[in-house]
Amino acid sequence: MEFSNNKRAQDSQRAIYKGLRRLLERKDLKDITVVDLQNECNISRATFYRNYRNIIDVLDVIFKWYFNEYQELKKEENDKLLFFFRYWYLHRDLLTIIVENNLDIIKNCMIRYSKPNTDPYFIEIKYGLVTSIIVYWSKERKTSPEELYEKVKRMLDVKAYELITKN
């Protein structure tokens, strides 16, 4: 499913997502049911299923919405890597939930936004790099987006240099 264009449906989708986040403070994702979410959000079963297929779909729809927003906003940015870290820092809790539950939501969005004929190995490498940084960053919770940007940039510069100059 997709994030709705209807204001009322958007309000319901956001309320359901916020309810899911509250439930995740008390329960593992795998243990949360639609009934739990109904009770947490004070919504009907029909409201839930009008917006989502299942609990995972809640995360999928919200992540796609943020990912679409990110894709649009980054067009205006000069430094895409710094913008990446700043943007996703604001939504790190969502990323943590997705990564900790081994969901393919991030990879599916990367595939969806890849240029046609992109080598699948490139997507896997990019996905692996991004998720491993996100996992560590979300656990560590001390490094600012700017500090992480500098670290990653420095490491990429060194590794790229080593690859170019290596015999």
N, C-alpha and C positions, 0 to 999 in steps of 0.2 A: 504494500500500500504506500501511498504518498502523503505528504503533509498537505492538508486541505487548503483550498483557496477561500473557503467559507469561514467567516469570522467566528461564528458559533462553534463550528467543528474544530477550528484552531484552538479555541479556549478549552474545549473538552480534551483535545490531544495534549495540550500543555499541562492541564490539571492531572491527567492520567500519568504523564511522564513524571511530574513532581511527586505524585503519590508513589510511583514505583521507586523513585530515589529515596523517599522516606522509608519505604519497606526494606530497601536494600541496607539500611542502617541496622536493621534488626534480623534480617533473614538472608540466606543465600539466594541468588537468582533462581536456581533450580527448584527451590522450595516454595516460591511465590506462585500463587494461583490467581486466576481471573477473579474468583470470589474475594480473595485477599485485597485485590486492587479495587474491586467494587466497594468493599467496606471502607477502605482507606480514603477513597475519593468521593464516597457517597454518590455513586453513579449507578445506573441500571446496567444490566447485562447487555441490553440492546445498544446502549451508548458505547460500551466498550467495543462490541463487535461491529458497530457501524464504522468505527475508526481503525480497528486493528484486527488481525487474524489470531494473534496469540501474544504472549508476554514479550517474546523476542522481537516481534514486529514493532513494539513500542520503541525499543532502542534503535531498531533499523530505520524507522521513519524519522525519528528525531535526529539521528546521526546524518542521514541523507540531507535533511533540512540544513543542518550546520555545514555539512560538506558543500552543498550548493552555494550557501552564503559565502563560505570561504573561497570557493572558485571565483565567484563574482568580485569579491573585495580584493583578492590578490592581483587582479588585472591592473589595478591602480598603483600597486606597490613597486618600488624599485628593487628592494631587496626581498626577494621571495622567501628565502630561508628564515630571515629574521621575522618576517610577517607570519610565517608558518608557526614558529615557536610562540609568538605573542598571541596569535589567535587561539591556538589550541590550549595554551595555558589557561585561558578563560574558561575552557570547556574540559579541563583535565579530568574532572570527576566522571564525565560520560566516557571518555577514552579509557579510563581505568576500569570501569565496569565492563566495557566491551572486551578489552584485552585480558582481564583476569578471568573472564568466562570463556575464553578461547572462541570467540565468535568471529565469523568471517565478514562481518559488516564493513570493516575498514578495507579489507582486500577487495570486496565486491565494488565498493565505490571507486577504488583506484583503477580497477579494470574498466568500470563504466566510463571513467573520464580519460582513459588512456587514448592516445591517437590510434587510429586503425593500423593494424599490422605491427603494433608494438610487440617486441619479442617477449614472450611469457616469462623468460628467465629474468629479464630486466624488471618486470613487474614484481616477481618474487623477491629479487634482491632489494628493490626499493621498499617493498612491504616489510621484509625482514629487518632492514635498517630502521625504518620508521617505528615499527612496533617495539623493537628492542630498546630504542631510545625512550619511547613513551613509557614503557614498563618501568625502566630504571628511574626515570624522572618522576613518575607518579609515586613511587615508593620513597624516593629520597626527599622530595618536597622542599628542598632548600634552595636549589639553583634557580635563579631568575631566567626568564626567556632570553634576556640579553647575554647573561653569562653562558648559558647553554649554546647560544648562537656562536659566541666566540670560541668555545671549546670545540664544537663540531667543525666550524670553519677552519680552525687551526689544524685539526686532525685530518680533514679532507685535503687541505693544502699540502700537508706533509706527505700524505699517502699518494696523492696525485703526483707530486714531485718525485717521490721514490719510484713510482711506476714508470714515469717518463725517463728518468735517468738510469734506471736499472738495466744492466746488460743482458 
